[in-house]
Amino acid sequence: MGLLISHPHLDHYGLVDQVSARVPVFVGRAAAAVIEAASFFNTSGPVLTPAGHWSHLTPQVFGPFTVTPHLVDHSAFDSYALLVQAGGRRLLYTGDMRGHGRKKSLFEAMTHDPPRNVDVLLMEGTQVADSTTSATAPGHHGATSEDQLELRMRDLFTATTGLPVVVSSAQNIDRLVTVYRAARRAHRILLVDLYTATVAAATGRATIPQPGFPDLGVYVPNRQRVAVETSGQFHRTAQIRPVRVFPEQIAADPARYVVLSSGSTVPELLHRNALKADGAVIWSLWSGYLSEASGRRLKETLMAAGVTLIEAHTSGHATVPDLQRLVAAINPGRVVPIHTDAPHAFAALFPRASQVADGDWWNV
């Protein structure tokens, strides 16, 4: 048949190079382009060679199987749920999805007009472990929406006297849009790093903030500059030359800018006097990463410099209330938990969920 990839996050495609090259791979066209663009900056995963691409609601036939992709809202660009039909049976794999991002209308569309007669729903449950807080927290069905996060970012940028640095993933396109819109609302210029600018262009969407947009520039961190020089791929920096901003320019007028990059850029900005005690670092990633070694080092570095660390993030995964709405709308014959730390909790939350005891994961 083939290898079907729902979206371009490493935990969903990172072992594809362990599969025979004779097995055809299918993925979204923009997703494949993002993975290829990211490979220059991040060599931890394989580059895909797709045999075909997904298109929203366009079925593809693989022998006895018919697969219909449904574009979904997720923090990864060009993400899909996959409806698989064969032998009179229907299985829906949610992939990773949410109902509070910039494409939340896709989630609402699926709940209002869901795939019918689904026998098995393979459903992600990243937030199931946090069911209590997910069910009671304020916001869009228990989660902060990207629109709400945009307003909070605007307020943080406005209240910061010096340079705000947003730490996020270069491949989180929704977050790029959020930060760009918030920076403009705060009358600042957004500086993205070269990685982010490259990924944004790779989406092929003229609506995604990228070089050429008003009030958007590019800052090239030292590690990315060295990668360009070492590889000899000078076209990468030549393309962004008209909008490139150097650290001494940021240091001369930090109140003019917002920087969007990874946490490894922060020490460099401190060293170049662009980020000072009157600035702030805004952590827009999962908070658990701050407990890892790199996160702890970042917190220690900021504390020593007297720079405030602020968390402002929303998950790429659906809350429990949204998942419950989805299950109620689809009304599947069976719900099977995947992508969760708490498969045993599904039975109490969702009708007809597989009973999974701790240590009994493979017997669902």
C-alpha positions as CSV (number, residue, x, y, z in Angstrom):
1,M,0.0,0.0,0.0
2,G,2.2,2.8,1.2
3,L,3.3,5.0,4.2
4,L,0.7,7.7,5.0
5,I,2.0,10.7,6.9
6,S,-0.5,13.0,8.5
7,H,1.7,16.1,9.1
8,P,5.3,17.3,9.3
9,H,6.2,16.8,12.9
10,L,9.3,14.6,13.5
11,D,7.4,12.1,15.8
12,H,5.2,11.3,12.8
13,Y,7.8,11.0,10.0
14,G,11.2,10.7,11.7
15,L,11.6,6.9,11.1
16,V,10.6,7.0,7.5
17,D,14.2,6.3,6.4
18,Q,13.9,2.9,8.2
19,V,11.3,1.9,5.7
20,S,12.2,0.3,2.4
21,A,12.5,2.9,-0.4
22,R,10.2,0.7,-2.4
23,V,7.3,1.7,-0.1
24,P,5.6,4.8,-1.5
25,V,5.2,7.8,0.9
26,F,2.2,10.1,0.8
27,V,2.0,13.5,2.6
28,G,0.7,17.0,2.1
29,R,2.5,18.9,-0.7
30,A,3.3,22.0,1.6
31,A,4.2,19.7,4.4
32,A,6.9,18.0,2.3
33,A,8.2,21.4,1.2
34,V,8.4,22.5,4.8
35,I,10.4,19.4,5.8
36,E,12.8,19.9,2.9
37,A,13.3,23.5,3.7
38,A,13.9,22.8,7.4
39,S,16.5,20.1,6.6
40,F,19.3,22.7,6.0
41,F,18.8,24.0,9.5
42,N,17.8,20.8,11.3
43,T,19.5,17.6,10.3
44,S,17.8,15.4,12.9
45,G,15.1,14.0,10.5
46,P,14.9,12.6,7.0
47,V,13.8,14.4,3.9
48,L,10.7,12.9,2.2
49,T,10.4,11.8,-1.4
50,P,6.6,11.6,-1.8
51,A,4.9,9.4,-4.3
52,G,1.8,11.5,-4.0
53,H,0.3,14.4,-2.0
54,W,-2.9,14.9,0.0
55,S,-5.5,17.4,-1.1
56,H,-8.4,18.3,1.3
57,L,-11.4,15.9,0.8
58,T,-9.9,14.4,-2.4
59,P,-9.9,10.6,-2.1
60,Q,-7.0,8.5,-3.2
61,V,-7.3,4.8,-4.0
62,F,-4.6,2.3,-3.0
63,G,-5.7,-1.2,-4.1
64,P,-8.6,-2.1,-1.9
65,F,-8.2,1.0,0.3
66,T,-9.7,4.5,-0.3
67,V,-8.1,7.3,1.8
68,T,-9.7,10.6,2.1
69,P,-7.6,13.4,3.7
70,H,-9.3,16.0,5.9
71,L,-7.3,19.2,6.5
72,V,-7.2,19.9,10.2
73,D,-6.1,22.7,12.6
74,H,-2.8,21.9,14.2
75,S,0.5,23.7,15.0
76,A,2.2,21.9,12.1
77,F,1.4,23.3,8.7
78,D,-0.6,21.2,6.2
79,S,-1.9,18.6,8.7
80,Y,-4.5,16.0,7.9
81,A,-6.9,13.5,9.4
82,L,-7.2,10.4,7.3
83,L,-10.4,8.5,6.6
84,V,-9.5,4.9,5.4
85,Q,-12.2,2.7,3.8
86,A,-11.9,-0.9,2.8
87,G,-14.1,-4.0,2.8
88,G,-17.1,-2.0,3.9
89,R,-15.4,-0.7,7.0
90,R,-14.3,2.9,7.8
91,L,-11.5,4.0,10.1
92,L,-10.8,7.7,10.9
93,Y,-7.3,8.6,12.1
94,T,-7.4,12.1,13.6
95,G,-3.6,12.7,13.3
96,D,-2.8,15.6,15.6
97,M,-5.5,18.3,15.7
98,R,-7.0,21.1,17.8
99,G,-10.0,23.4,17.8
100,H,-8.5,26.6,18.9
101,G,-5.9,27.6,16.3
102,R,-6.1,29.9,13.3
103,K,-7.8,27.1,11.3
104,K,-10.3,26.3,14.0
105,S,-13.1,26.5,11.4
106,L,-11.8,23.1,10.1
107,F,-12.5,21.5,13.5
108,E,-15.9,23.1,13.6
109,A,-16.7,21.9,10.1
110,M,-15.8,18.3,11.1
111,T,-18.1,18.5,14.2
112,H,-21.0,20.0,12.2
113,D,-20.6,17.7,9.1
114,P,-18.5,14.7,10.3
115,P,-17.5,11.6,8.4
116,R,-20.4,9.2,8.7
117,N,-20.5,5.5,9.7
118,V,-17.1,5.4,11.2
119,D,-16.4,2.0,12.7
120,V,-13.1,2.9,14.5
121,L,-11.9,6.4,15.5
122,L,-8.1,6.4,16.2
123,M,-8.0,9.6,18.2
124,E,-5.1,11.6,19.6
125,G,-5.3,12.4,23.3
126,T,-2.3,14.6,24.2
127,Q,-4.4,16.7,26.5
128,V,-6.3,13.8,28.1
129,A,-3.8,13.7,31.0
130,D,-4.7,17.3,31.7
131,S,-8.4,16.7,31.6
132,T,-9.2,18.6,34.8
133,T,-7.5,21.9,33.7
134,S,-8.6,21.5,30.1
135,A,-12.2,21.2,31.1
136,T,-12.3,24.2,33.4
137,A,-9.8,26.7,32.1
138,P,-11.2,29.9,30.4
139,G,-11.0,30.5,26.7
140,H,-12.1,28.6,23.5
141,H,-13.5,25.3,24.8
142,G,-10.9,25.3,27.6
143,A,-7.8,26.6,25.7
144,T,-6.3,29.9,24.9
145,S,-7.0,30.6,21.2
146,E,-4.3,32.0,18.8
147,D,-6.5,35.2,18.6
148,Q,-6.4,35.5,22.4
149,L,-2.6,34.8,22.4
150,E,-2.2,37.6,19.8
151,L,-3.7,40.1,22.1
152,R,-1.6,39.0,25.0
153,M,1.5,39.2,22.9
154,R,0.6,42.7,21.8
155,D,0.2,43.7,25.5
156,L,3.5,42.2,26.4
157,F,5.3,43.9,23.5
158,T,3.7,47.2,24.4
159,A,4.6,46.9,28.1
160,T,8.3,45.9,27.4
161,T,10.6,48.9,27.3
162,G,13.5,47.1,25.6
163,L,13.6,44.1,23.2
164,P,11.0,41.3,23.4
165,V,12.3,37.9,22.2
166,V,9.7,35.3,21.5
167,V,11.1,31.7,21.7
168,S,9.1,29.3,19.5
169,S,9.4,26.7,16.8
170,A,10.2,27.9,13.3
171,Q,7.7,25.4,11.9
172,N,4.8,26.7,14.0
173,I,3.3,28.8,11.2
174,D,0.2,29.7,13.3
175,R,2.5,31.2,15.9
176,L,4.5,33.1,13.3
177,V,1.2,34.7,12.2
178,T,0.2,35.4,15.8
179,V,3.6,37.1,16.7
180,Y,3.6,39.1,13.4
181,R,0.1,40.5,14.0
182,A,0.9,41.2,17.6
183,A,4.1,43.1,16.7
184,R,2.3,45.2,14.2
185,R,-0.4,46.0,16.8
186,A,2.4,47.1,19.1
187,H,4.0,49.2,16.4
188,R,7.1,47.1,16.2
189,I,9.0,45.4,13.4
190,L,9.1,41.7,13.7
191,L,12.5,40.1,13.0
192,V,12.4,36.4,12.2
193,D,15.5,34.2,11.9
194,L,16.7,32.8,8.6
195,Y,15.2,29.3,9.5
196,T,11.7,30.8,10.1
197,A,11.9,32.9,6.9
198,T,12.9,29.9,4.9
199,V,10.1,27.7,6.2
200,A,7.5,30.5,5.7
201,A,8.5,30.8,2.1
202,A,8.4,27.0,1.7
203,T,4.7,26.9,2.6
204,G,3.9,28.4,-0.8
205,R,1.3,30.6,0.7
206,A,1.4,34.3,-0.1
207,T,-0.7,35.0,3.0
208,I,2.0,33.7,5.4
209,P,4.3,36.5,6.9
210,Q,7.7,36.3,5.1
211,P,10.3,38.6,3.7
212,G,8.6,41.3,1.6
213,F,5.8,41.8,4.2
214,P,5.6,45.2,5.8
215,D,7.3,45.6,9.2
216,L,9.1,42.3,8.8
217,G,12.8,41.8,8.7
218,V,15.3,38.9,9.1
219,Y,18.0,38.5,11.7
220,V,20.6,35.8,11.0
221,P,21.9,34.2,14.2
222,N,25.6,33.3,14.2
223,R,25.0,29.5,14.0
224,Q,22.8,30.0,10.8
225,R,25.4,32.4,9.3
226,V,28.1,29.8,9.9
227,A,25.9,27.1,8.3
228,V,25.5,29.3,5.2
229,E,29.2,30.0,5.0
230,T,30.3,26.4,5.6
231,S,27.9,25.1,2.9
232,G,28.6,27.9,0.4
233,Q,24.9,28.4,0.0
234,F,25.2,32.2,0.0
235,H,22.0,32.6,-2.0
236,R,20.2,32.1,1.3
237,T,21.4,35.3,2.8
238,A,21.5,37.1,-0.6
239,Q,17.7,36.6,-0.9
240,I,17.0,38.4,2.4
241,R,19.7,41.1,2.1
242,P,17.1,44.0,1.6
243,V,15.4,43.2,4.9
244,R,18.3,41.9,6.9
245,V,18.9,43.5,10.3
246,F,22.1,43.1,12.2
247,P,22.6,42.9,16.0
248,E,24.2,46.4,16.3
249,Q,21.0,47.8,14.7
250,I,18.8,46.0,17.2
251,A,21.1,47.2,20.1
252,A,20.8,50.8,18.8
253,D,17.0,50.8,19.0
254,P,15.6,47.7,20.7
255,A,12.2,49.3,21.3
256,R,11.7,49.2,17.5
257,Y,11.8,45.4,17.2
258,V,10.5,42.0,18.3
259,V,12.7,39.0,17.6
260,L,11.2,35.5,16.9
261,S,13.8,32.7,17.1
262,S,14.9,29.7,19.1
263,G,16.2,29.7,22.7
264,S,19.7,29.3,21.5
265,T,19.6,32.8,20.0
266,V,19.1,34.4,23.4
267,P,22.7,34.3,24.7
268,E,23.9,35.8,21.4
269,L,21.4,38.7,21.8
270,L,22.6,39.2,25.3
271,H,26.2,39.2,24.3
272,R,25.6,41.8,21.6
273,N,23.8,44.1,24.0
274,A,20.6,43.8,22.0
275,L,18.7,42.1,24.9
276,K,19.1,43.8,28.3
277,A,17.3,43.9,31.6
278,D,14.6,46.1,30.2
279,G,13.8,43.4,27.6
280,A,11.9,40.2,28.0
281,V,12.0,36.6,26.7
282,I,8.6,35.2,25.9
283,W,8.5,31.4,26.0
284,S,6.0,30.2,23.4
285,L,6.6,26.5,23.6
286,W,5.4,23.6,25.8
287,S,6.4,24.6,29.4
288,G,7.8,21.1,30.0
289,Y,10.8,22.0,27.8
290,L,11.9,24.5,30.5
291,S,12.6,21.6,32.8
292,E,15.0,20.0,30.4
293,A,18.7,20.8,30.4
294,S,18.5,23.4,27.7
295,G,15.5,25.1,29.4
296,R,17.2,25.2,32.7
297,R,20.3,26.8,31.2
298,L,18.2,29.4,29.5
299,K,16.5,30.3,32.8
300,E,19.8,30.5,34.6
301,T,21.2,32.8,31.8
302,L,18.2,35.1,32.0
303,M,18.3,35.3,35.8
304,A,22.0,36.2,35.7
305,A,21.2,39.0,33.2
306,G,18.1,40.2,35.0
307,V,15.8,39.5,32.1
308,T,12.2,38.5,32.7
309,L,11.0,35.2,31.4
310,I,7.3,35.1,30.5
311,E,5.3,32.1,29.3
312,A,2.7,32.8,26.6
313,H,1.7,29.7,24.6
314,T,-1.3,27.5,23.6
315,S,-1.2,23.9,22.7
316,G,-1.2,22.4,19.2
317,H,-3.6,19.7,20.5
318,A,-7.3,19.6,21.2
319,T,-8.7,19.9,24.7
320,V,-10.8,17.2,26.3
321,P,-14.1,19.1,25.8
322,D,-13.3,19.6,22.1
323,L,-12.4,15.9,21.7
324,Q,-15.7,15.0,23.4
325,R,-17.6,17.2,20.9
326,L,-15.8,15.4,18.1
327,V,-16.6,12.0,19.4
328,A,-20.3,12.9,19.9
329,A,-20.5,14.3,16.3
330,I,-18.8,11.3,14.7
331,N,-20.4,8.7,16.9
332,P,-17.9,6.0,16.0
333,G,-18.4,2.3,16.8
334,R,-15.2,2.4,18.8
335,V,-12.7,4.9,20.0
336,V,-9.0,3.8,20.2
337,P,-6.6,6.1,22.1
338,I,-3.3,7.1,20.5
339,H,-0.7,9.9,21.0
340,T,-1.4,10.1,24.7
341,D,0.2,9.5,28.1
342,A,-3.1,8.4,29.6
343,P,-4.8,5.8,27.3
344,H,-6.4,4.3,30.4
345,A,-8.4,7.5,31.0
346,F,-10.2,7.4,27.7
347,A,-12.9,5.0,28.8
348,A,-14.2,7.5,31.4
349,L,-14.3,10.4,29.0
350,F,-15.5,9.0,25.7
351,P,-18.3,6.6,24.8
352,R,-17.2,3.2,23.4
353,A,-13.6,3.9,24.1
354,S,-11.3,0.9,24.3
355,Q,-10.5,-0.2,27.8
356,V,-6.8,0.2,28.3
357,A,-5.1,-0.6,31.6
358,D,-1.6,0.5,32.5
359,G,0.9,-1.8,30.8
360,D,-1.8,-3.2,28.5
361,W,-1.3,-0.7,25.7
362,W,-0.9,-3.2,22.8
363,N,-4.1,-5.2,23.6
364,V,-6.5,-2.5,22.6
